[in-house]
Amino acid sequence: MEFTTFKISNMCSEEDKVNVMNALHKYSGVLDIAVDTSSQLVRVEYDPRNILLEDLKSEIAKGNYQVSVLNP
């Protein structure tokens, strides 16, 4: 398993939090998600055999969020 943290610069509400969590939860390779809207950080535990880091980032970005990877 691997961990990564995303910075989502325009995530500021509970609705944004739910949108991001729903976008990631649909993948079987995602094991855990922790979202902090105040710091705009999302920490994801995932299985790289089932989902790629770039796929996670792209899925979040589909919601019109500005996403950067802090620690791949």
C-alpha positions as MATLAB code, in Angstrom:
seq = 'MEFTTFKISNMCSEEDKVNVMNALHKYSGVLDIAVDTSSQLVRVEYDPRNILLEDLKSEIAKGNYQVSVLNP';
ca = [
       0.000    0.000    0.000;
       1.073    3.555   -0.616;
       0.080    6.939    0.730;
      -0.081   10.268   -1.020;
      -1.277   13.743   -0.119;
      -3.030   16.053   -2.550;
      -3.374   19.808   -2.174;
      -6.719   20.922   -3.585;
      -6.507   24.689   -3.657;
     -10.186   25.385   -4.338;
     -11.730   22.866   -1.908;
     -13.374   24.833    0.872;
     -16.797   23.428    1.776;
     -18.365   20.241    3.088;
     -19.896   19.741   -0.352;
     -16.398   19.831   -1.872;
     -15.247   17.296    0.700;
     -18.076   14.922   -0.203;
     -17.430   15.387   -3.934;
     -13.745   14.513   -3.563;
     -14.443   11.519   -1.343;
     -17.094   10.189   -3.746;
     -14.752   10.602   -6.707;
     -12.066    8.498   -5.016;
     -14.195    5.921   -3.183;
     -15.458    4.415   -6.421;
     -12.060    2.805   -7.051;
     -11.361   -0.556   -5.450;
      -7.688    0.364   -5.100;
      -8.495    3.235   -2.725;
      -8.309    1.959    0.844;
      -8.647    5.098    2.964;
      -9.300    8.812    2.442;
      -8.819   11.641    4.930;
     -10.020   15.092    3.866;
      -9.265   18.345    5.695;
     -11.045   21.286    4.083;
      -9.377   23.870    6.341;
      -5.896   22.928    5.088;
      -7.240   21.825    1.670;
      -5.390   18.519    1.969;
      -6.503   15.022    1.032;
      -4.492   12.012    2.199;
      -5.147    8.789    0.322;
      -4.030    5.251    1.049;
      -4.175    3.187   -2.113;
      -2.966    0.014   -3.753;
      -0.793    0.979   -6.751;
      -1.480   -2.429   -8.317;
      -5.131   -1.407   -8.731;
      -5.008    2.352   -9.316;
      -2.300    4.773  -10.439;
      -1.483    8.038   -8.706;
      -2.155    9.995  -11.908;
      -5.594    8.382  -12.190;
      -6.459    9.553   -8.676;
      -5.304   13.078   -9.479;
      -7.240   13.121  -12.759;
     -10.415   11.903  -11.085;
     -10.286   14.723   -8.524;
      -9.552   17.276  -11.259;
     -12.689   16.194  -13.156;
     -14.668   18.006  -10.456;
     -13.044   21.314  -11.516;
     -10.592   21.225   -8.631;
      -7.003   22.436   -8.862;
      -4.941   19.451   -7.703;
      -1.271   19.061   -6.927;
       0.565   16.084   -5.469;
       2.562   16.963   -2.350;
       4.287   13.629   -1.801;
       4.060   10.985   -4.494;
];
